[in-house]
Amino acid sequence: MNRAEESLSVERREALWGKLLAWYAEHRRDLPWRRETDPYAVWISESMLQQTRVSTVIPYYERFLKRFPSASALAAAEVDEVLSLWSGLGYYSRARRLHAAAVQLVEQHGAEFPRERRAAEALPGVGAYTAGAVLSIAYGLEERLVDGNVQRVLARWFAIEGVVTKAGPRRVIEGMASALVEGVGDPGSWNQALMELGATVCLPQGPNCEDCPVSAECAAKAQGSQSVLPELAAKPAPIDVELEVFVVFNRGRVLLRKRPEDGRMAGLWELPTREIATDEPRLFPLEIEADLLKREEVGSIKHSITRHRIQARVLRADLGGLELPLNWAWVSLAELEALGLTGMTSKALAKARASLR
C-alpha cells in the first residue's frame, strides 16, 4: 500500500462516494451509450472514445450499432465494411482489432464479452482501461479504470507528484483507483462519474473548482497546485507536411489506391498523394503518369495525423482509359460509401465535388 492509499480513510472514501455520485446523478450528460448496459455496446463505445471527442463519436457509434448490433454481426462482416463505417474516426487499427476481437468472442466466448479481466484483456485491442470499463459498467464488477480524465482527477485529489505516465506515479494512481472502487456499491456509475468530472469540471487547463462537488476533499486545491497537477511529459514538436492530393476522374469514376495491409491506415483506400517537399519524381505508376491529362487546383484542405499537421493542395485531373496496376481501381461515386477511405481522402473528395457545382 502506498502513502496516498494509507491516507484514504473509510470516512474519506464515503465522503467522495456520496458527493461525487450525487453530483453525477444530477449533472451527467445524456450520452447514447449511457442508456445501455449491454456489454457489447459498452465495449464499442469505449473503443471509439479512445483519443476521440465525445461529439465526434456519437454519430459513428449510432451508425455502427445499427449495422452491427452484436458481436456475431460484427464478426460476420468484411473488414472493408467495418473500415468504411469507421472512416473519419482515425486510428484505424482500432477498427481492425475490434473486428478481430469480435471473431474471437464468437469462437471462444459464445459471442459474449467475458466477465474476467484476464480473458477480457486477451482480446485484440482490449487493454486495462477498456476491460475495466466493460466489466464495471456492464457487469457491475469492482474493477478500476484509468483514462486521462481519471488520471487527472486522482492526481489532483491526492496531490500525486511526478510525471503521471511514468511507472511510479502511474502505479500510485492505479492503486487509488482500485481502492476507491472497492465497496462503492455501483462501480459502473462511480467510474463514469470520475470520467465525467474530469471531462466537464476538472479540466486540464483552468479547472472549475467552484463547480466541483468534492473540492473540499481535494489535496491539490488545498495547497493551490490544482493548475500544475498532474505533471505531464513534454509533447514532441509538431511536424508540418505539405502534400498534393489528386482527384482523377474517368467517366464518372475516381481513381483510388489501396494502402498496404500493414502499417499506418492499413487496407484503406486513398487518392493519389505526393509530398511536395520530397520532390518525388512520380506520383503514379509510370504508365498512369504518362497518360495524366489536365491538372487544375480546386482548393486546399488541412488534416492532422498524430504529430503531423498537413496542408494539402487538392487538384482535379483527367485520365484516359487504361489497365490499372495492382491495388489501383476506378471506383464509382456510389461505390465510395462501401469503402474504407482515409480521412484526408474524404475531405479532398468533398472539396473536388464542391468545385463541380
ZIRA-V70740 format. One record per residue. PHI is phi in degrees with one decimal (* if undefined). PSI is psi in whole degrees, -180 to 180 (NA if undefined). BURIAL is # if it has 16 or more other ideal C-beta (glycine too) atoms within 10 Angstrom, else .. Layout:
# ZIRA-V70740
phi=PHI psi=PSI burial=BURIAL
phi=PHI psi=PSI burial=BURIAL
This chain:
# ZIRA-V70740
phi=* psi=132 burial=.
phi=-88.3 psi=172 burial=.
phi=-62.6 psi=-36 burial=.
phi=-62.5 psi=-44 burial=#
phi=-65.7 psi=-36 burial=.
phi=-63.2 psi=-30 burial=.
phi=-80.2 psi=-4 burial=.
phi=-92.3 psi=85 burial=#
phi=-73.3 psi=165 burial=.
phi=-57.8 psi=-42 burial=.
phi=-62.6 psi=-41 burial=.
phi=-69.7 psi=-41 burial=.
phi=-58.4 psi=-46 burial=#
phi=-65.4 psi=-35 burial=.
phi=-65.5 psi=-44 burial=.
phi=-63.1 psi=-47 burial=#
phi=-56.7 psi=-53 burial=#
phi=-61.6 psi=-47 burial=.
phi=-68.7 psi=-46 burial=#
phi=-71.2 psi=-41 burial=#
phi=-67.5 psi=-36 burial=#
phi=-65.5 psi=-41 burial=.
phi=-63.0 psi=-44 burial=#
phi=-63.2 psi=-41 burial=#
phi=-59.8 psi=-32 burial=.
phi=-91.4 psi=-32 burial=.
phi=-114.3 psi=-3 burial=.
phi=-64.1 psi=147 burial=#
phi=-72.8 psi=147 burial=.
phi=-86.3 psi=92 burial=.
phi=-106.2 psi=145 burial=#
phi=-58.3 psi=-36 burial=.
phi=-74.8 psi=-14 burial=#
phi=-81.4 psi=-7 burial=#
phi=-90.0 psi=3 burial=.
phi=-121.3 psi=145 burial=#
phi=-123.5 psi=10 burial=.
phi=-65.4 psi=122 burial=#
phi=-55.3 psi=-38 burial=#
phi=-62.5 psi=-48 burial=#
phi=-63.3 psi=-41 burial=#
phi=-62.4 psi=-44 burial=#
phi=-59.9 psi=-46 burial=#
phi=-61.7 psi=-46 burial=#
phi=-62.5 psi=-44 burial=#
phi=-68.0 psi=-33 burial=#
phi=-66.2 psi=-39 burial=#
phi=-73.5 psi=-32 burial=#
phi=-76.7 psi=-12 burial=#
phi=-65.0 psi=118 burial=#
phi=61.6 psi=25 burial=.
phi=-137.9 psi=141 burial=.
phi=-69.5 psi=148 burial=.
phi=-57.5 psi=-46 burial=.
phi=-61.9 psi=-32 burial=.
phi=-73.4 psi=-38 burial=.
phi=-71.1 psi=-36 burial=#
phi=-49.6 psi=-55 burial=.
phi=-65.3 psi=-34 burial=.
phi=-65.2 psi=-45 burial=#
phi=-59.3 psi=-46 burial=#
phi=-66.9 psi=-42 burial=.
phi=-66.3 psi=-41 burial=.
phi=-63.1 psi=-46 burial=#
phi=-68.8 psi=-32 burial=#
phi=-64.9 psi=-41 burial=.
phi=-81.4 psi=-38 burial=.
phi=-123.1 psi=82 burial=#
phi=-77.4 psi=-5 burial=.
phi=-151.5 psi=165 burial=#
phi=-60.9 psi=-35 burial=#
phi=-64.2 psi=-42 burial=#
phi=-65.1 psi=-40 burial=.
phi=-67.3 psi=-43 burial=#
phi=-63.1 psi=-32 burial=#
phi=-79.3 psi=-12 burial=.
phi=-79.4 psi=159 burial=#
phi=-77.5 psi=146 burial=.
phi=-59.1 psi=-38 burial=.
phi=-59.2 psi=-37 burial=.
phi=-70.5 psi=-38 burial=#
phi=-62.2 psi=-45 burial=#
phi=-63.7 psi=-35 burial=#
phi=-62.1 psi=-45 burial=#
phi=-71.9 psi=-21 burial=#
phi=-87.8 psi=-16 burial=#
phi=-54.5 psi=124 burial=#
phi=107.5 psi=-19 burial=.
phi=-81.6 psi=-21 burial=#
phi=77.8 psi=175 burial=#
phi=48.5 psi=60 burial=#
phi=-67.0 psi=-18 burial=#
phi=-61.4 psi=-26 burial=.
phi=-61.1 psi=-42 burial=#
phi=-66.1 psi=-41 burial=#
phi=-64.6 psi=-42 burial=#
phi=-69.0 psi=-34 burial=#
phi=-61.0 psi=-45 burial=#
phi=-64.7 psi=-45 burial=#
phi=-62.3 psi=-38 burial=.
phi=-67.3 psi=-37 burial=#
phi=-62.4 psi=-42 burial=#
phi=-60.6 psi=-43 burial=#
phi=-66.3 psi=-38 burial=#
phi=-60.6 psi=-44 burial=#
phi=-66.6 psi=-43 burial=#
phi=-76.9 psi=-31 burial=.
phi=-117.1 psi=-17 burial=.
phi=-132.5 psi=20 burial=.
phi=61.4 psi=30 burial=.
phi=68.6 psi=15 burial=#
phi=-110.9 psi=140 burial=.
phi=-67.3 psi=129 burial=#
phi=-65.9 psi=155 burial=#
phi=-92.4 psi=-8 burial=.
phi=-102.5 psi=138 burial=.
phi=-59.7 psi=-43 burial=#
phi=-62.2 psi=-43 burial=.
phi=-67.2 psi=-37 burial=.
phi=-65.0 psi=-45 burial=#
phi=-72.4 psi=-12 burial=.
phi=-78.4 psi=-12 burial=.
phi=-75.7 psi=143 burial=#
phi=-55.8 psi=130 burial=.
phi=80.7 psi=-3 burial=#
phi=-100.7 psi=110 burial=#
phi=-102.8 psi=-167 burial=.
phi=-60.8 psi=-42 burial=.
phi=-64.9 psi=-52 burial=#
phi=-62.1 psi=-42 burial=#
phi=-59.6 psi=-47 burial=#
phi=-62.3 psi=-38 burial=#
phi=-64.6 psi=-50 burial=#
phi=-66.9 psi=-45 burial=#
phi=-65.4 psi=-37 burial=#
phi=-82.2 psi=-44 burial=#
phi=-75.8 psi=-45 burial=#
phi=-84.4 psi=-38 burial=#
phi=-108.1 psi=-6 burial=#
phi=69.3 psi=26 burial=.
phi=-87.4 psi=151 burial=#
phi=-80.2 psi=73 burial=#
phi=-118.6 psi=133 burial=#
phi=-75.2 psi=159 burial=#
phi=-140.4 psi=143 burial=#
phi=-133.9 psi=106 burial=#
phi=-108.2 psi=-171 burial=#
phi=-60.8 psi=-38 burial=#
phi=-67.4 psi=-46 burial=#
phi=-64.7 psi=-41 burial=#
phi=-55.8 psi=-46 burial=#
phi=-67.2 psi=-45 burial=#
phi=-59.7 psi=-49 burial=#
phi=-69.7 psi=-36 burial=#
phi=-61.6 psi=-34 burial=#
phi=-80.5 psi=-44 burial=#
phi=-53.5 psi=-42 burial=#
phi=-110.7 psi=12 burial=#
phi=48.9 psi=52 burial=#
phi=-82.7 psi=120 burial=#
phi=-95.9 psi=164 burial=.
phi=97.5 psi=159 burial=.
phi=-64.9 psi=118 burial=.
phi=-69.4 psi=-14 burial=#
phi=-88.0 psi=-7 burial=.
phi=-82.2 psi=160 burial=.
phi=-57.4 psi=-48 burial=.
phi=-61.9 psi=-60 burial=.
phi=-60.1 psi=-36 burial=#
phi=-62.9 psi=-42 burial=#
phi=-64.0 psi=-38 burial=.
phi=-62.9 psi=-46 burial=#
phi=-64.1 psi=-43 burial=#
phi=-62.7 psi=-38 burial=#
phi=-64.6 psi=-40 burial=#
phi=-66.1 psi=-41 burial=#
phi=-61.9 psi=-41 burial=#
phi=-66.2 psi=-43 burial=.
phi=-64.8 psi=-36 burial=#
phi=-76.6 psi=-30 burial=#
phi=-82.0 psi=-19 burial=#
phi=-72.5 psi=117 burial=.
phi=85.8 psi=7 burial=.
phi=-70.3 psi=-24 burial=#
phi=98.3 psi=-47 burial=.
phi=-131.8 psi=81 burial=#
phi=-58.3 psi=-38 burial=#
phi=-63.3 psi=-46 burial=#
phi=-66.3 psi=-38 burial=#
phi=-61.9 psi=-48 burial=#
phi=-63.1 psi=-41 burial=#
phi=-68.0 psi=-34 burial=#
phi=-65.2 psi=-41 burial=#
phi=-59.7 psi=-46 burial=#
phi=-64.1 psi=-41 burial=#
phi=-64.7 psi=-41 burial=#
phi=-60.7 psi=-44 burial=#
phi=-66.9 psi=-33 burial=#
phi=-78.6 psi=-27 burial=#
phi=-120.1 psi=-21 burial=.
phi=-126.2 psi=-55 burial=#
phi=-84.9 psi=68 burial=#
phi=-77.9 psi=159 burial=.
phi=-59.1 psi=-48 burial=.
phi=-113.6 psi=134 burial=.
phi=64.6 psi=59 burial=.
phi=-59.6 psi=138 burial=#
phi=-87.8 psi=73 burial=.
phi=-61.7 psi=-31 burial=#
phi=-67.2 psi=-22 burial=.
phi=-98.3 psi=1 burial=.
phi=-83.2 psi=127 burial=#
phi=-71.4 psi=-14 burial=#
phi=-123.2 psi=24 burial=#
phi=-60.5 psi=-30 burial=#
phi=-68.1 psi=-18 burial=.
phi=-98.7 psi=2 burial=#
phi=-93.5 psi=119 burial=#
phi=-67.6 psi=-37 burial=#
phi=-64.6 psi=-41 burial=#
phi=-62.4 psi=-41 burial=#
phi=-62.7 psi=-35 burial=.
phi=-101.0 psi=4 burial=.
phi=75.6 psi=23 burial=.
phi=-108.9 psi=15 burial=#
phi=-65.4 psi=-22 burial=#
phi=-88.4 psi=-10 burial=.
phi=-111.8 psi=-11 burial=.
phi=-104.7 psi=147 burial=#
phi=-77.6 psi=158 burial=#
phi=-80.5 psi=128 burial=.
phi=-112.8 psi=152 burial=.
phi=-67.5 psi=149 burial=.
phi=-63.1 psi=137 burial=.
phi=-79.5 psi=140 burial=.
phi=-67.5 psi=152 burial=.
phi=-65.2 psi=144 burial=.
phi=-69.0 psi=156 burial=.
phi=-113.9 psi=121 burial=.
phi=-86.7 psi=133 burial=.
phi=-131.8 psi=135 burial=#
phi=-112.3 psi=130 burial=.
phi=-128.3 psi=161 burial=#
phi=-116.0 psi=130 burial=#
phi=-118.8 psi=126 burial=#
phi=-104.3 psi=129 burial=#
phi=-105.8 psi=103 burial=#
phi=-105.2 psi=121 burial=#
phi=-104.7 psi=151 burial=#
phi=-155.6 psi=109 burial=.
phi=52.5 psi=49 burial=.
phi=77.8 psi=8 burial=.
phi=-116.6 psi=160 burial=#
phi=-120.8 psi=146 burial=#
phi=-85.9 psi=127 burial=#
phi=-130.4 psi=157 burial=#
phi=-124.4 psi=137 burial=#
phi=-89.0 psi=128 burial=#
phi=-70.5 psi=159 burial=#
phi=-57.5 psi=160 burial=.
phi=-80.0 psi=4 burial=.
phi=-136.0 psi=165 burial=.
phi=89.7 psi=-171 burial=.
phi=-63.3 psi=136 burial=.
phi=53.9 psi=40 burial=#
phi=-56.7 psi=133 burial=#
phi=77.2 psi=0 burial=#
phi=-83.5 psi=160 burial=#
phi=-98.1 psi=141 burial=#
phi=-141.7 psi=159 burial=#
phi=-76.9 psi=155 burial=#
phi=-57.4 psi=130 burial=#
phi=-137.1 psi=140 burial=#
phi=-132.9 psi=136 burial=#
phi=-82.9 psi=124 burial=.
phi=-66.9 psi=-42 burial=.
phi=-62.2 psi=-27 burial=.
phi=-79.6 psi=-14 burial=.
phi=51.1 psi=43 burial=.
phi=-59.8 psi=127 burial=.
phi=-66.1 psi=-33 burial=.
phi=-129.7 psi=135 burial=.
phi=-90.1 psi=-40 burial=#
phi=-109.3 psi=167 burial=#
phi=-55.7 psi=153 burial=.
phi=-52.7 psi=-41 burial=.
phi=-68.8 psi=-25 burial=.
phi=-82.9 psi=-44 burial=#
phi=-56.5 psi=-39 burial=.
phi=-67.4 psi=-26 burial=.
phi=-104.6 psi=8 burial=.
phi=-74.1 psi=130 burial=#
phi=-101.1 psi=-141 burial=.
phi=-43.9 psi=138 burial=.
phi=-124.8 psi=121 burial=.
phi=-136.5 psi=122 burial=.
phi=-73.4 psi=131 burial=.
phi=-115.4 psi=1 burial=#
phi=148.0 psi=-169 burial=.
phi=-139.4 psi=159 burial=.
phi=-135.8 psi=158 burial=#
phi=-115.9 psi=145 burial=.
phi=-153.3 psi=150 burial=#
phi=-127.9 psi=136 burial=.
phi=-133.8 psi=111 burial=#
phi=48.1 psi=-117 burial=.
phi=-82.4 psi=-9 burial=.
phi=-86.9 psi=123 burial=.
phi=-102.1 psi=112 burial=.
phi=-105.3 psi=131 burial=#
phi=-116.1 psi=120 burial=.
phi=-125.6 psi=132 burial=#
phi=-82.8 psi=134 burial=#
phi=-105.0 psi=123 burial=#
phi=-121.4 psi=135 burial=#
phi=-91.1 psi=146 burial=#
phi=-150.6 psi=167 burial=#
phi=-124.5 psi=157 burial=.
phi=-144.5 psi=135 burial=#
phi=-69.7 psi=166 burial=.
phi=-68.2 psi=138 burial=.
phi=-166.0 psi=167 burial=.
phi=-79.7 psi=139 burial=.
phi=-97.9 psi=147 burial=#
phi=-67.6 psi=172 burial=.
phi=-58.0 psi=140 burial=.
phi=74.5 psi=7 burial=.
phi=-111.5 psi=147 burial=.
phi=-155.3 psi=149 burial=.
phi=-89.2 psi=127 burial=#
phi=-125.0 psi=128 burial=.
phi=-70.6 psi=157 burial=.
phi=-61.2 psi=-33 burial=.
phi=-67.7 psi=-34 burial=.
phi=-75.7 psi=-17 burial=.
phi=-59.3 psi=-35 burial=#
phi=-65.0 psi=-23 burial=.
phi=-91.6 psi=-2 burial=.
phi=-104.3 psi=150 burial=#
phi=-82.2 psi=110 burial=#
phi=-103.8 psi=148 burial=#
phi=-65.6 psi=154 burial=#
phi=-60.5 psi=-39 burial=#
phi=-67.4 psi=-35 burial=#
phi=-62.7 psi=-44 burial=#
phi=-60.9 psi=-42 burial=#
phi=-64.5 psi=-44 burial=#
phi=-66.9 psi=-39 burial=#
phi=-62.9 psi=-41 burial=#
phi=-63.4 psi=-39 burial=.
phi=-65.5 psi=-42 burial=#
phi=-67.5 psi=-40 burial=#
phi=-63.5 psi=-40 burial=.
phi=-61.5 psi=-32 burial=.
phi=-71.5 psi=-17 burial=.
phi=-86.2 psi=-13 burial=.
phi=-76.4 psi=NA burial=.
